[in-house]
């Protein structure tokens, strides 16, 4: 990785929508232990990511990285598709 991309956050998730042009919606799930109740909690969040070549389809597992803002909601971009 280069110096610029070293400190950018990367997330791994599943594509839940690829209907928009050059945009995918990625569902990222994380599991953590609750601080007070010591119970494991599942939390999910959706991120809009830029997909320049429209390569990702629904159900694909992808890696996204922080980037410049492409629009109001789109601040991530697709790195790899598995």
ROFINU-228274 format. One record per residue (C-alpha): residue number from 1; residue in one letter; x, y, z. Coordinates in Angstrom, 3 decimals, padded with zeros to 6 digits. Layout:
! ROFINU-228274
k r X Y Z
NUM A X Y Z
...
This chain:
! ROFINU-228274
k r X Y Z
1 X 000.000 000.000 000.000
2 X 001.119 003.515 -000.678
3 X 001.485 006.232 001.922
4 X -001.917 007.751 001.113
5 X -003.932 004.539 001.424
6 X -002.168 003.239 004.539
7 X -004.434 005.050 007.015
8 X -007.732 004.720 005.172
9 X -010.340 002.469 006.758
10 X -011.295 -000.703 004.937
11 X -014.514 -002.629 005.462
12 X -015.700 -006.016 004.251
13 X -019.360 -006.637 003.507
14 X -022.032 -007.994 001.192
15 X -023.579 -006.111 -001.722
16 X -027.312 -005.712 -001.102
17 X -028.106 -003.401 -004.038
18 X -026.387 -002.721 -007.355
19 X -029.276 -001.062 -009.163
20 X -027.809 002.443 -009.414
21 X -025.243 003.366 -012.042
22 X -021.685 003.199 -010.621
23 X -023.042 002.806 -007.072
24 X -023.412 -000.208 -004.818
25 X -024.884 -000.509 -001.339
26 X -022.776 -002.672 000.983
27 X -024.083 -004.174 004.221
28 X -021.300 -004.414 006.824
29 X -022.015 -006.517 009.908
30 X -019.962 -006.535 013.088
31 X -020.227 -008.531 016.290
32 X -019.044 -007.176 019.621
33 X -019.498 -007.745 023.320
34 X -021.777 -005.283 025.100
35 X -019.914 -003.295 027.752
36 X -022.586 -003.475 030.459
37 X -024.488 -006.692 029.771
38 X -021.551 -008.791 028.502
39 X -023.816 -010.138 025.771
40 X -022.683 -010.477 022.177
41 X -024.502 -008.060 019.892
42 X -024.769 -008.051 016.101
43 X -024.803 -004.635 014.476
44 X -025.098 -003.801 010.794
45 X -024.761 -000.663 008.713
46 X -025.180 000.097 005.022
47 X -022.582 002.066 003.069
48 X -022.904 003.517 -000.428
49 X -019.744 002.836 -002.435
50 X -018.476 003.911 -005.850
51 X -018.137 001.102 -008.423
52 X -016.675 002.675 -011.552
53 X -016.972 -000.373 -013.831
54 X -020.292 -001.686 -012.467
55 X -018.651 -005.063 -011.751
56 X -020.268 -005.942 -008.409
57 X -023.583 -007.779 -008.282
58 X -025.990 -008.425 -005.417
59 X -024.684 -011.079 -003.030
60 X -020.978 -010.499 -003.773
61 X -018.574 -010.175 -000.843
62 X -016.565 -006.994 -001.393
63 X -013.952 -004.838 000.288
64 X -014.477 -001.072 000.325
65 X -012.113 001.725 001.320
66 X -012.586 005.336 002.415
67 X -012.318 007.853 -000.401
68 X -013.178 011.372 -001.402
69 X -016.886 012.244 -001.276
70 X -018.509 011.344 -004.587
71 X -021.931 012.599 -003.458
72 X -023.915 013.305 -000.297
73 X -023.983 009.660 000.808
74 X -021.200 008.076 -001.243
75 X -017.831 008.349 000.521
76 X -016.438 004.849 -000.085
77 X -015.167 003.029 -003.157
78 X -014.890 -000.591 -004.213
79 X -011.439 -002.169 -003.898
80 X -011.878 -005.897 -004.446
81 X -014.680 -008.283 -005.301
82 X -014.571 -011.926 -004.209
